[in-house]
Amino acid sequence: MKKFITLFLISLSLTLSAQNQTLLTPEFLWKLGRVSDPQISEDGKNILYNVRYYDVAENKGQSDIYRVSADGKTIVRITSTQNASESSARWMSDGKIAYLSDALGAVNLYITDMNGASPKKANGVPANITNFGFSKRNDMLYYTLDVKVGKTTADLYPDLPKATGKIIDGLMYRHWNAWEDEYYSHLFVVKFKNGSTIDEPIDIMKNEPYETPLQPFGGDEQIGWSPDGSRIAYTSKKLEGTLSAISTNSEIYVYNLFSQKTENKSLGNYGYDINPQFSSDGIQLMWLSMDKNGYEADKSNITVYDFGMLTRQNITEKFKYSIEKAQWSSDGKMIYFNAAVEGAVQMFSTTNLESGNKVVQLTDADQDVSEFTVGQTGRTPFIIGSIMSLSYPNELYIFNPGSKPRKLTNVNTELLSHIKMGRVEKREIRAKDGKEILTWVVYPPDFNAKSKKKYPALLYCQGGPQSPVSQFFSYRWNLQLMAANGYIVVAPNRRGLPGFGQEWTDEIAGDWGGLAMSDLLSAIDDVASESYVNKDKLGCVGASYGGYSVYWMAGNHDKRFKCFIAHCGVFDMNSMYGTTEEMFFVNHDFKGPYWQKENANQYNQFSPDRFVKNWDAPILIVHNEKDFRVPLGQGMEAFTAAQIRGVPSRFLYFPDEGHWVTKPQNSILWQRVFFEWLDKYLKN
């Protein structure tokens, strides 16, 4: 009888919970904790992770460190410093925890026990380091720190200390959202004992105008100790100015602490080489590598260098997909990695063999394994993965190769239990050339295909242009949020997106307005043919290349759409070429500069500004001052064109944001304006 009552109460609770569910809102997204950075202890019994919460009223976030046992039964909050953030928690081999904290107004390195008791600031480590890592025996420490290498205008002209001009002699003078200055991120190594550095730290890049990790997105995954602490490998692109702007040729360098010499282990490969890791015996070094110089979306492979044999091998050459992250097993016999495959990010393993490498797929679900780390208990390896989908944000899961992931954390489970999500459909749509386009369709929570109601629909245009439409949970471009506002959302994996083989990815280069646009139209036409879709209420939205797609559609949509929203999109390919920063990107995707005769037809055919004469539907344009990848002028030009042509238009401008809108109140404003615009033209 007691068992029956328990089951009845559980059933009643679930029923009441379902009845009390509400719809997703922009404000709700900022209540969610953001889980990241899982780290397994050496004995495999505990996992560190980071959770970041945001305070909308204060317009800022705060991060703390947690520990969960591998069986999921024990969760301990390691840090809880008021008005401070802690991050980058790393296990030390003695079971202690090192992490970064800004509790004293600057970022410092702290060490504490596994329960977070009595944290102490490391002595001798400078403030405002950006990355760190201990050798296996904890007797050596590396850290990265910005150091002054170049000269300021005041250095050159000391009698003009208040002059604000910048003297620039080469490209890459600004990058993503910041202007370049005289400071470079350098790698330091120093002896360490009992919470303090010993002797003077060594800047192994002294006087070099280069950086590690690669800026602005690289982290400690781009640096790695050898097991005995005698060598350290790091990623750097040792090119300056214009040469740096036109090349992706980063290299893997190994510094020997005894000889104090540096060797380039990826010499001869001219694309990206990143993320070096030594095997557990120190005999091999693994990293991710792309072949083509100047192509940031080339297929990423695993390269293994053998110090004994002096050989270098691409061990995933025959693997179809591009690899995102890789990690050795504890014994060095296996390598685990993730890759986008058919609209989701899956886990794989491969044997570390010179020939006959067999790749095994470990997960096969409609979800993304966005981060992972590998541990081992006894002889049994296991994986901790940060897993998300279109309907839920990252949580930590544990699984052995061959088993289904088991949830370890429930940071957002209770909150999300009150939210009614829409159904997500995986749909194959035929392109005009006969190929299949995997398309995610997200339906409103109240959707009923059998009712007589007709729903407005949105074509979601992905950016990149080589970024997969996977099972991502976004805090701004959230497809479930769009569905919660009453829209059917159509999100195609059009030409150019990873996860379908390199040929599919490559097809967008030099063809921005060609097959990719055709794929997008095929997707929206297919879904709009359904009886429950209101063909007269279709919208088109997107950012970056997705913003380009919106601008292109605005002049070529043949009356399909009733309104558009473009965020930080490319409008004029000529001026984009002349004002963006990473020139290798436009040189590859545009096939070179606009003044070359052989490129004239492409710029004329694919640049959205050429089709403004056809604009006939309202358009909302969003652009940000600090976006140096797709500079502000692109949005200003588009808005001016719309206004002069008399097309109903609005310009949402953020003076303090880069390519993305990241601040809480800015993000909520963005969402409010976004849905006000859609509702005005698609619901009335």
C-alpha distance (Angstrom), angle and dihedral (degrees) to the residues before:
residue distance angle dihedral
M1 . . .
K2 3.80 . .
K3 3.83 90.4 .
F4 3.81 90.0 52.3
I5 3.80 92.0 50.4
T6 3.80 91.0 49.7
L7 3.81 92.3 50.9
F8 3.80 90.4 45.2
L9 3.80 91.8 51.9
I10 3.82 91.4 47.8
S11 3.80 90.4 49.7
L12 3.80 91.4 47.2
S13 3.82 90.7 48.5
L14 3.80 91.8 51.7
T15 3.80 90.9 47.1
L16 3.78 92.5 50.5
S17 3.79 90.3 45.1
A18 3.80 90.8 53.5
Q19 3.79 90.6 47.4
N20 3.80 91.0 50.9
Q21 3.78 95.2 48.3
T22 3.77 118.5 125.6
L23 3.79 134.8 -165.9
L24 3.77 126.4 -87.6
T25 3.83 115.3 -96.7
P26 3.82 134.7 -175.3
E27 3.79 89.8 -113.1
F28 3.79 91.7 53.6
L29 3.81 92.2 55.2
W30 3.80 89.1 62.8
K31 3.81 91.4 55.9
L32 3.80 91.7 63.3
G33 3.78 121.5 100.7
R34 3.79 113.4 -124.7
V35 3.81 111.1 -135.7
S36 3.80 119.7 -155.7
D37 3.80 150.1 141.7
P38 3.84 105.4 43.6
Q39 3.83 114.6 -162.5
I40 3.83 124.7 -174.3
S41 3.81 122.2 -144.9
E42 3.80 117.4 -120.5
D43 3.81 92.3 -107.2
G44 3.81 90.8 50.1
K45 3.80 94.0 -125.1
N46 3.82 101.4 109.5
I47 3.79 139.2 36.5
L48 3.79 127.5 -154.7
Y49 3.79 120.0 -151.7
N50 3.77 141.0 167.0
V51 3.81 128.7 -122.2
R52 3.77 122.0 -167.9
Y53 3.82 122.5 -163.4
Y54 3.79 126.9 -173.2
D55 3.79 131.6 -141.4
V56 3.80 107.2 -150.5
A57 3.82 93.5 -167.0
E58 3.82 90.7 53.4
N59 3.82 90.2 38.8
K60 3.81 93.3 -135.9
G61 3.78 143.6 90.6
Q62 3.80 136.4 -126.0
S63 3.80 127.9 -154.5
D64 3.80 129.5 -153.1
I65 3.79 135.3 -177.8
Y66 3.80 124.4 -120.5
R67 3.79 136.2 -176.0
V68 3.80 125.4 -146.8
S69 3.79 125.9 -174.6
A70 3.79 116.8 -121.0
D71 3.82 90.2 -112.6
G72 3.82 89.8 54.4
K73 3.81 93.2 -125.5
T74 3.81 98.6 111.6
I75 3.79 127.5 50.1
V76 3.80 120.3 177.3
R77 3.79 127.0 -175.0
I78 3.81 104.6 -136.0
T79 3.82 99.4 -172.1
S80 3.80 132.9 28.9
T81 3.79 104.5 160.8
Q82 3.80 110.9 162.9
N83 3.82 115.4 -117.2
A84 3.80 92.2 -0.5
S85 3.79 137.3 98.0
E86 3.78 128.1 -135.4
S87 3.79 123.3 -165.6
S88 3.82 146.6 146.3
A89 3.81 93.9 58.7
R90 3.81 111.1 -172.0
W91 3.80 130.7 -177.5
M92 3.77 117.9 -121.5
S93 3.82 118.0 -147.4
D94 3.82 91.5 -110.5
G95 3.81 90.9 59.7
K96 3.80 95.9 -101.6
I97 3.80 122.9 126.2
A98 3.81 127.1 -125.4
Y99 3.78 121.2 -164.3
L100 3.80 144.9 156.2
S101 3.81 123.2 -106.1
D102 3.79 135.2 177.1
A103 3.82 92.4 -157.3
L104 3.81 92.8 124.2
G105 3.79 94.9 48.4
A106 3.80 93.4 -93.4
V107 3.79 130.7 63.1
N108 3.82 112.2 -92.7
L109 3.79 136.6 172.6
Y110 3.83 116.3 -109.8
I111 3.79 133.6 -174.6
T112 3.80 125.6 -155.8
D113 3.79 140.4 158.4
M114 3.79 122.7 -92.4
N115 3.82 91.6 -87.4
G116 3.80 95.3 49.7
A117 3.81 94.0 -112.1
S118 3.83 119.6 155.6
P119 3.81 100.3 -6.5
K120 3.81 113.9 -158.0
K121 3.76 130.1 -159.9
A122 3.80 112.4 -118.6
N123 3.80 111.3 -111.3
G124 3.77 120.5 -124.7
V125 3.80 96.0 15.4
P126 3.82 110.7 120.6
A127 3.78 122.2 -122.8
N128 3.79 122.6 -100.1
I129 3.77 98.5 31.3
T130 3.81 110.8 162.2
N131 3.82 103.4 -155.5
F132 3.80 136.2 11.5
G133 3.78 141.8 178.0
F134 3.81 137.6 -178.0
S135 3.77 125.6 -139.1
K136 3.79 116.0 -115.5
R137 3.82 92.9 -95.9
N138 3.83 91.8 45.4
D139 3.80 88.9 -124.8
M140 3.81 95.3 112.6
L141 3.78 130.3 49.1
Y142 3.78 130.7 -167.4
Y143 3.76 125.2 -165.6
T144 3.79 136.9 170.5
L145 3.77 121.7 -130.6
D146 3.80 135.3 171.7
V147 3.81 109.7 -110.6
K148 3.76 131.0 -176.8
V149 3.79 112.8 -107.3
G150 3.78 105.5 146.2
K151 3.77 131.2 57.6
T152 3.79 128.2 -105.0
T153 3.77 125.1 -139.5
A154 3.81 87.4 -103.7
D155 3.81 89.7 55.1
L156 3.79 90.3 53.9
Y157 3.81 95.3 41.6
P158 3.82 107.5 25.8
D159 3.80 91.3 175.0
L160 3.85 89.3 64.6
P161 3.82 101.7 56.3
K162 3.83 93.5 152.9
A163 3.80 96.7 49.3
T164 3.81 110.9 120.6
G165 3.79 100.1 -166.2
K166 3.79 120.7 120.0
I167 3.80 118.7 -144.4
I168 3.80 109.3 -144.8
D169 3.81 125.0 -170.4
G170 3.80 100.9 171.3
L171 3.77 145.4 18.1
M172 3.80 127.9 -84.5
Y173 3.79 87.0 62.7
R174 3.78 89.0 144.1
H175 3.79 130.1 24.0
W176 3.83 131.9 -160.7
N177 3.83 97.5 -45.7
A178 3.81 107.1 -13.9
W179 3.79 138.8 66.0
E180 3.78 115.5 -120.2
D181 3.80 115.7 -110.2
E182 3.78 138.8 177.5
Y183 3.82 93.8 -78.7
Y184 3.81 124.3 95.8
S185 3.79 130.9 -173.6
H186 3.82 106.5 -113.9
L187 3.79 132.8 -173.7
F188 3.82 118.7 -120.3
V189 3.80 129.0 -171.8
V190 3.80 125.8 -164.8
K191 3.81 139.7 165.7
F192 3.81 113.9 -101.9
K193 3.81 133.8 -162.8
N194 3.82 135.8 161.7
G195 3.80 94.4 -5.6
S196 3.80 95.7 -48.6
T197 3.77 138.4 92.7
I198 3.79 118.0 -115.8
D199 3.80 122.8 -145.8
E200 3.78 123.5 -10.6
P201 3.81 119.8 -43.4
I202 3.81 116.9 -112.3
D203 3.79 119.1 -130.3
I204 3.79 98.7 -148.0
M205 3.82 90.1 -167.8
K206 3.80 95.8 46.8
N207 3.82 113.8 172.6
E208 3.82 91.5 -3.7
P209 3.83 115.7 136.6
Y210 3.81 89.3 -143.4
E211 3.79 136.3 95.8
T212 3.74 144.8 -135.9
P213 2.94 127.3 -135.0
L214 3.81 100.5 34.0
Q215 3.79 110.2 -101.2
P216 2.95 137.8 -83.1
F217 3.81 103.0 -1.3
G218 3.81 105.5 28.1
G219 3.80 121.6 107.4
D220 3.78 140.3 172.5
E221 3.81 90.7 -53.6
Q222 3.82 84.7 80.4
I223 3.84 93.1 62.1
G224 3.80 129.9 58.3
W225 3.81 140.7 176.4
S226 3.79 124.1 -136.3
P227 3.84 110.8 -120.5
D228 3.81 93.0 -106.6
G229 3.81 93.5 46.7
S230 3.80 93.4 -122.9
R231 3.81 96.0 113.4
I232 3.76 136.7 35.7
A233 3.80 125.4 -162.1
Y234 3.78 123.1 -154.6
T235 3.80 142.9 173.1
S236 3.79 121.4 -119.6
K237 3.78 139.4 155.0
K238 3.78 101.7 -142.3
L239 3.78 97.3 -163.3
E240 3.79 129.1 109.5
G241 3.80 136.5 -144.2
T242 3.79 117.1 -30.5
L243 3.81 92.6 3.2
S244 3.80 88.5 58.8
A245 3.80 91.9 47.5
I246 3.81 94.1 55.7
S247 3.82 99.1 40.9
T248 3.81 138.8 67.0
N249 3.80 92.0 -168.8
S250 3.79 102.1 134.4
E251 3.80 116.3 162.2
I252 3.80 141.1 -152.5
Y253 3.81 111.8 -118.8
V254 3.79 126.7 -170.3
Y255 3.81 119.1 -156.8
N256 3.81 118.5 -159.5
L257 3.80 111.6 -147.7
F258 3.81 92.9 -156.7
S259 3.80 99.4 48.9
Q260 3.83 92.7 28.0
K261 3.80 87.8 -139.1
T262 3.79 128.9 133.5
E263 3.83 124.8 -142.8
N264 3.81 128.4 -167.1
K265 3.83 107.0 -132.7
S266 3.83 96.7 -178.8
L267 3.80 96.5 51.3
G268 3.79 111.3 146.5
N269 3.79 95.7 33.1
Y270 3.80 110.0 99.8
G271 3.80 104.0 -169.1
Y272 3.80 130.2 71.2
D273 3.82 116.5 -44.2
I274 3.81 111.6 -178.3
N275 3.81 146.7 151.3
P276 3.83 106.2 37.7
Q277 3.83 119.6 -160.6
F278 3.79 129.3 179.8
S279 3.80 119.2 -137.4
S280 3.80 116.7 -114.9
D281 3.81 91.6 -98.2
G282 3.82 93.4 45.5
I283 3.80 92.3 -125.8
Q284 3.79 95.3 111.0
L285 3.79 136.9 42.2
M286 3.79 122.6 -156.2
W287 3.79 129.5 -164.4
L288 3.82 142.2 157.4
S289 3.77 115.9 -100.2
M290 3.81 140.3 -173.1
D291 3.80 120.1 -163.4
K292 3.79 103.4 -150.5
N293 3.78 121.3 77.8
G294 3.79 113.0 -136.8
Y295 3.82 96.0 20.5
E296 3.79 115.1 105.0
A297 3.83 93.5 -176.3
D298 3.79 98.7 50.3
K299 3.81 115.2 131.0
S300 3.80 109.4 -74.1
N301 3.81 113.8 -139.2
I302 3.80 137.5 -178.7
T303 3.80 113.6 -107.2
V304 3.81 121.1 -166.9
Y305 3.80 122.4 -162.5
D306 3.82 119.4 -162.2
F307 3.81 114.2 -151.2
G308 3.80 92.4 -163.5
M309 3.80 98.5 47.4
L310 3.84 93.6 31.5
T311 3.80 88.8 -134.6
R312 3.78 132.5 137.7
Q313 3.80 122.1 -157.5
N314 3.80 137.8 -179.2
I315 3.81 99.8 -137.4
T316 3.84 96.7 -176.4
E317 3.78 98.8 47.1
K318 3.81 91.4 122.1
F319 3.81 94.4 44.8
K320 3.80 108.7 106.9
Y321 3.79 100.6 -142.4
S322 3.80 138.3 64.7
I323 3.82 114.9 -104.1
E324 3.80 121.0 -129.0
K325 3.82 103.1 -173.5
A326 3.81 136.4 -3.1
Q327 3.82 135.1 -167.7
W328 3.81 136.1 -177.1
S329 3.78 121.5 -118.3
S330 3.80 114.2 -116.9
D331 3.81 92.4 -100.2
G332 3.83 94.4 43.5
K333 3.81 93.3 -122.8
M334 3.80 96.1 108.3
I335 3.78 136.9 40.0
Y336 3.79 121.2 -152.4
F337 3.79 122.6 -158.1
N338 3.80 144.2 161.7
A339 3.79 130.4 -133.7
A340 3.80 139.2 172.5
V341 3.81 109.1 -101.8
E342 3.80 125.6 176.2
G343 3.80 96.1 -25.4
A344 3.82 99.8 -38.3
V345 3.82 137.6 73.4
Q346 3.81 110.7 -116.0
M347 3.82 136.6 -175.0
F348 3.80 124.2 -116.0
S349 3.78 140.1 175.9
T350 3.78 132.8 -153.9
T351 3.78 134.6 -174.6
N352 3.78 116.8 -110.8
L353 3.80 96.7 -122.5
E354 3.78 131.7 139.8
S355 3.80 90.5 -128.7
G356 3.77 138.1 14.6
N357 3.79 96.6 30.7
K358 3.79 107.5 -172.5
V359 3.80 116.4 -152.5
V360 3.81 116.6 -152.8
Q361 3.80 122.5 -166.1
L362 3.81 109.7 -135.5
T363 3.81 102.3 -176.2
D364 3.78 131.3 37.2
A365 3.79 110.8 175.5
D366 3.80 136.6 115.1
Q367 3.79 93.0 -97.9
D368 3.81 139.7 88.6
V369 3.80 123.9 -111.0
S370 3.79 90.4 -153.7
E371 3.82 98.6 172.8
F372 3.78 131.8 11.2
T373 3.78 144.0 171.6
V374 3.80 130.2 -165.7
G375 3.80 127.8 -131.1
Q376 3.77 138.9 167.6
T377 3.81 137.7 -143.8
G378 3.78 111.1 -165.9
R379 3.79 105.3 -40.8
T380 3.78 94.8 -28.0
P381 3.82 117.5 100.8
F382 3.78 120.3 -153.2
I383 3.77 137.0 -177.6
I384 3.78 131.2 -135.8
G385 3.78 109.6 -156.3
S386 3.79 134.2 -176.1
I387 3.80 100.5 -136.0
M388 3.79 127.8 -170.0
S389 3.80 139.7 161.7
L390 3.78 138.2 -169.3
S391 3.80 86.8 -85.5
Y392 3.81 104.2 43.8
P393 3.82 137.0 31.1
N394 3.80 127.0 -121.8
E395 3.79 119.7 -55.3
L396 3.80 126.8 166.4
Y397 3.80 119.8 -101.8
I398 3.81 131.7 -177.2
F399 3.78 125.9 -148.8
N400 3.78 142.2 157.2
P401 3.79 119.0 -132.2
G402 3.80 103.8 -82.9
S403 3.81 96.7 22.9
K404 3.80 132.3 95.3
P405 3.82 117.2 -102.3
R406 3.81 115.5 -97.2
K407 3.79 118.5 -150.9
L408 3.82 115.6 -112.2
T409 3.81 103.3 175.2
N410 3.80 133.3 41.2
V411 3.78 101.3 -171.3
N412 3.81 92.9 145.2
T413 3.80 103.7 17.3
E414 3.80 97.1 104.8
L415 3.80 94.1 44.7
L416 3.80 92.7 48.2
S417 3.80 92.0 48.6
H418 3.81 86.8 74.7
I419 3.80 93.8 53.1
K420 3.77 123.3 88.6
M421 3.81 109.5 -143.6
G422 3.78 127.9 -161.5
R423 3.79 125.6 -115.2
V424 3.81 115.4 -92.9
E425 3.79 117.2 -145.2
K426 3.80 126.9 -164.3
R427 3.77 106.1 -145.7
E428 3.80 132.7 -178.6
I429 3.81 112.4 -147.2
R430 3.78 124.1 -172.1
A431 3.81 116.0 -120.7
K432 3.79 122.0 -143.1
D433 3.81 90.6 -100.0
G434 3.79 91.4 52.3
K435 3.81 98.8 -102.6
E436 3.80 121.6 128.7
I437 3.82 121.5 -109.1
L438 3.80 113.5 -155.1
T439 3.80 104.5 -140.3
W440 3.78 129.8 -174.8
V441 3.81 112.5 -144.5
V442 3.82 117.1 -167.2
Y443 3.80 117.1 -164.5
P444 3.82 128.2 -155.7
P445 3.83 113.3 -95.4
D446 3.81 91.1 -111.9
F447 3.81 94.0 47.0
N448 3.79 117.3 144.4
A449 3.79 116.2 175.7
K450 3.80 91.2 -163.9
S451 3.80 95.7 55.7
K452 3.78 121.8 92.6
K453 3.80 91.3 -119.4
K454 3.79 117.2 118.8
Y455 3.80 117.0 -150.5
P456 3.81 129.2 -149.9
A457 3.82 112.4 -120.4
L458 3.80 135.8 -148.5
L459 3.77 127.8 -149.6
Y460 3.81 106.0 -144.2
C461 3.81 110.9 -152.6
Q462 3.81 113.6 -157.8
G463 3.80 122.7 -137.2
G464 3.78 130.6 -141.6
P465 2.95 90.8 71.5
Q466 3.82 80.4 -127.6
S467 3.83 101.9 38.9
P468 3.82 118.6 116.0
V469 3.78 124.2 -118.4
S470 3.78 89.9 -131.3
Q471 3.80 131.6 150.8
F472 3.80 92.0 -64.3
F473 3.80 123.2 159.3
S474 3.79 107.2 -147.5
Y475 3.79 126.6 -168.8
R476 3.80 91.4 -147.7
W477 3.81 111.9 15.3
N478 3.79 88.6 46.7
L479 3.80 110.3 161.2
Q480 3.83 92.4 -162.3
L481 3.80 89.2 54.9
M482 3.80 90.2 54.1
A483 3.80 89.1 49.3
A484 3.82 90.8 48.7
N485 3.79 87.4 59.0
G486 3.79 89.9 60.4
Y487 3.82 101.8 -92.7
I488 3.77 130.8 126.9
V489 3.80 104.0 -134.2
V490 3.80 120.9 -147.2
A491 3.84 113.1 -163.6
P492 3.82 113.3 177.3
N493 3.79 127.4 -167.6
R494 3.80 90.3 -135.9
R495 3.78 126.6 -176.3
G496 3.80 112.0 -56.8
L497 3.82 98.2 38.4
P498 3.84 121.7 119.8
G499 3.78 122.4 -119.9
F500 3.80 98.7 65.4
G501 3.78 102.3 71.3
Q502 3.79 130.6 -73.8
E503 3.80 94.4 -85.6
W504 3.82 90.2 61.9
T505 3.81 90.3 48.2
D506 3.81 93.6 48.1
E507 3.80 95.1 50.4
I508 3.79 93.2 83.6
A509 3.82 96.3 59.3
G510 3.80 109.1 107.3
D511 3.81 89.4 0.3
W512 3.80 105.5 77.1
G513 3.79 94.3 144.1
G514 3.81 96.5 36.4
L515 3.81 129.7 67.6
A516 3.81 94.2 -1.0
M517 3.80 91.7 58.0
S518 3.78 90.5 45.0
D519 3.82 89.7 52.7
L520 3.80 91.9 51.2
L521 3.79 91.4 51.1
S522 3.80 92.0 46.6
A523 3.80 89.6 54.2
I524 3.79 97.3 49.6
D525 3.82 92.0 42.2
D526 3.80 90.9 52.8
V527 3.81 95.4 50.9
A528 3.82 92.9 39.0
S529 3.81 89.0 59.0
E530 3.81 89.9 68.6
S531 3.80 116.0 105.4
Y532 3.82 92.4 -123.2
V533 3.82 94.9 57.7
N534 3.80 121.4 89.1
K535 3.81 101.7 -135.2
D536 3.79 89.7 -165.0
K537 3.81 92.4 59.6
L538 3.80 106.5 57.2
G539 3.82 124.0 140.3
C540 3.80 132.3 -169.3
V541 3.83 122.4 -148.5
G542 3.80 137.7 170.3
A543 3.81 149.3 133.7
S544 3.83 135.1 -127.8
Y545 3.81 104.7 -12.4
G546 3.79 83.0 2.3
G547 3.82 86.7 57.8
Y548 3.80 88.5 50.4
S549 3.81 87.4 51.3
V550 3.81 90.4 53.3
Y551 3.82 92.3 50.0
W552 3.80 90.8 47.6
M553 3.81 91.7 47.6
A554 3.81 90.9 49.5
G555 3.81 88.8 65.6
N556 3.81 98.5 34.6
H557 3.82 108.8 32.5
D558 3.82 98.2 105.5
K559 3.83 93.7 -135.2
R560 3.82 94.6 -54.0
F561 3.81 98.3 125.0
K562 3.78 131.3 57.0
C563 3.82 95.6 -163.9
F564 3.80 143.5 4.4
I565 3.81 138.9 -149.5
A566 3.83 119.8 -163.5
H567 3.81 121.6 -176.1
C568 3.83 120.2 -167.2
G569 3.78 91.1 -26.1
V570 3.81 131.9 163.9
F571 3.81 108.7 -105.5
D572 3.82 105.0 163.0
M573 3.81 114.1 32.3
N574 3.83 92.1 -164.0
S575 3.80 95.2 56.7
M576 3.82 91.0 37.7
Y577 3.80 89.0 58.7
G578 3.80 90.9 50.9
T579 3.81 98.2 47.7
T580 3.82 109.1 32.8
E581 3.82 119.6 96.6
E582 3.81 113.2 -140.1
M583 3.79 97.1 62.6
F584 3.79 92.9 -175.9
F585 3.81 87.3 71.0
V586 3.81 97.1 58.0
N587 3.80 92.4 35.1
H588 3.78 88.8 59.2
D589 3.80 102.4 35.6
F590 3.82 96.1 37.7
K591 3.82 91.9 37.9
G592 3.80 91.0 -123.3
P593 3.81 139.7 -43.9
Y594 3.78 125.3 -25.9
W595 3.80 94.1 -118.2
Q596 3.79 93.4 65.5
K597 3.78 108.3 100.8
E598 3.80 93.8 -136.9
N599 3.83 90.2 58.5
A600 3.80 98.3 49.1
N601 3.80 94.6 92.9
Q602 3.80 92.8 50.5
Y603 3.80 93.8 52.1
N604 3.81 91.0 46.3
Q605 3.78 93.2 46.2
F606 3.81 100.4 43.2
S607 3.82 107.9 28.9
P608 3.84 108.3 105.1
D609 3.82 93.4 -144.6
R610 3.83 88.1 69.4
F611 3.82 90.0 67.0
V612 3.81 101.6 46.5
K613 3.81 88.7 111.0
N614 3.83 86.9 70.9
W615 3.82 96.9 51.2
D616 3.79 107.9 125.6
A617 3.83 107.3 151.4
P618 3.82 133.0 72.3
I619 3.79 115.4 -90.8
L620 3.82 133.8 -163.1
I621 3.80 113.3 -156.0
V622 3.81 122.6 -161.9
H623 3.79 122.7 -172.8
N624 3.79 137.6 159.2
E625 3.81 132.8 -137.8
K626 3.81 96.2 -134.5
D627 3.78 96.2 48.8
F628 3.80 102.7 115.8
R629 3.81 94.8 163.2
V630 3.83 91.3 64.5
P631 3.81 101.2 14.0
L632 3.80 123.9 -135.8
G633 3.80 92.4 -108.6
Q634 3.82 89.8 73.0
G635 3.79 91.7 64.9
M636 3.81 93.0 40.3
E637 3.81 91.6 52.8
A638 3.80 91.3 49.9
F639 3.80 93.6 48.3
T640 3.80 91.9 47.8
A641 3.81 90.1 50.9
A642 3.80 92.0 50.6
Q643 3.80 93.3 47.2
I644 3.80 95.4 47.5
R645 3.80 90.2 47.9
G646 3.80 90.7 50.5
V647 3.80 94.0 -118.2
P648 3.83 111.1 152.1
S649 3.79 103.0 -104.8
R650 3.79 144.9 158.8
F651 3.81 131.4 -162.6
L652 3.81 119.9 -147.0
Y653 3.82 109.2 -166.7
F654 3.81 128.8 -172.7
P655 3.82 115.3 -165.7
D656 3.83 94.3 -169.8
E657 3.81 103.4 44.7
G658 3.80 133.2 86.3
H659 3.80 127.6 -154.7
W660 3.80 88.8 -40.1
V661 3.82 133.1 43.4
T662 3.80 104.3 -123.1
K663 3.80 109.0 157.8
P664 3.83 114.3 96.8
Q665 3.80 99.9 -126.0
N666 3.81 92.6 40.3
S667 3.79 89.3 52.1
I668 3.80 93.0 50.6
L669 3.81 90.5 47.5
W670 3.80 88.2 50.3
Q671 3.81 91.0 53.2
R672 3.79 94.2 46.5
V673 3.80 93.4 51.4
F674 3.82 89.5 42.6
F675 3.81 94.8 56.5
E676 3.81 95.0 37.0
W677 3.80 87.6 58.6
L678 3.80 94.9 46.7
D679 3.78 94.0 45.0
K680 3.79 92.3 49.7
Y681 3.78 93.4 58.3
L682 3.80 104.7 25.1
K683 3.80 103.5 39.1
N684 3.79 103.4 39.5
